[in-house]
Amino acid sequence: HLTVQYSPSTALLSWDVTKGATNFTAEAVTPEGLTVACEISNTSCTFPNLDCGQIYNISVTAHNSVCSDTVTSDPIETGQSCDL
């Protein structure tokens, strides 16, 4: 389960622990291919300074030595103006 909370230019991702996972890769990707990512061993990640007026597709992939598994959220749209 992946939860995304966002304001005009920042997204906070959090997800459930995946049994056996040793690390996670979280990504926010625009349709144009602009990618923001973090690799982390816990179950949350913050993406500050996202570009305004963009749609980001959010995903988190859990990894271990044998395989990986990806979960996605609905796309988010950052505010047209980040002056809030």
Secondary structure per residue as TSV (DSSP state, phi and psi in degrees):
chain	resnum	aa	ss	phi	psi
A	1	H	-	360.0	127.2
A	2	L	E	-116.3	128.6
A	3	T	E	-116.6	135.2
A	4	V	E	-124.9	122.9
A	5	Q	E	-114.3	134.2
A	6	Y	E	-145.2	153.4
A	7	S	-	-117.9	-172.6
A	8	P	S	-52.9	-32.9
A	9	S	S	-137.8	11.8
A	10	T	-	-134.9	138.6
A	11	A	E	-124.4	135.4
A	12	L	E	-112.2	119.2
A	13	L	E	-105.1	139.7
A	14	S	E	-143.2	149.3
A	15	W	E	-148.5	162.9
A	16	D	-	-73.1	151.7
A	17	V	-	-64.5	136.0
A	18	T	-	-106.3	119.2
A	19	K	T	-56.6	127.0
A	20	G	T	88.8	-10.4
A	21	A	-	-72.2	138.4
A	22	T	-	-105.0	-24.3
A	23	N	E	-158.9	168.7
A	24	F	E	-133.1	148.8
A	25	T	E	-120.6	119.8
A	26	A	E	-106.7	137.2
A	27	E	E	-136.7	145.0
A	28	A	E	-123.9	119.6
A	29	V	E	-128.0	130.6
A	30	T	-	-83.5	162.3
A	31	P	T	-58.6	-25.4
A	32	E	T	-81.9	-5.3
A	33	G	-	98.0	1.5
A	34	L	-	-65.9	123.4
A	35	T	E	-121.7	134.2
A	36	V	E	-119.7	132.0
A	37	A	E	-143.3	157.3
A	38	C	E	-142.2	143.7
A	39	E	E	-113.1	129.1
A	40	I	E	-152.3	158.5
A	41	S	S	-103.5	-6.8
A	42	N	S	-103.2	-167.1
A	43	T	S	-113.0	35.1
A	44	S	E	-155.9	156.8
A	45	C	E	-156.2	142.6
A	46	T	E	-114.0	133.1
A	47	F	E	-108.3	97.8
A	48	P	-	-83.9	163.5
A	49	N	S	58.5	40.2
A	50	L	-	-68.1	147.0
A	51	D	-	-64.3	138.4
A	52	C	T	-73.0	151.6
A	53	G	T	68.9	25.9
A	54	Q	-	-114.5	153.7
A	55	I	E	-102.9	127.7
A	56	Y	E	-115.7	132.9
A	57	N	E	-92.7	126.6
A	58	I	E	-107.2	134.7
A	59	S	E	-145.7	154.1
A	60	V	E	-132.2	130.7
A	61	T	E	-114.8	127.6
A	62	A	E	-93.4	134.8
A	63	H	E	-122.2	148.0
A	64	N	-	-143.7	-172.4
A	65	S	S	-71.4	-13.4
A	66	V	S	-105.3	-41.4
A	67	C	-	-154.8	-177.1
A	68	S	E	-141.9	158.4
A	69	D	E	-143.1	134.0
A	70	T	E	-115.3	139.1
A	71	V	E	-123.5	144.4
A	72	T	E	-124.3	160.3
A	73	S	-	-114.6	172.5
A	74	D	-	-63.1	149.4
A	75	P	-	-59.6	150.0
A	76	I	E	-113.1	150.9
A	77	E	E	-119.5	121.7
A	78	T	-	-74.2	159.4
A	79	G	-	-64.3	152.0
A	80	Q	S	-64.8	-31.2
A	81	S	-	-126.0	130.5
A	82	C	-	-97.7	20.0
A	83	D	-	-87.5	27.3
A	84	L	-	-94.8	360.0
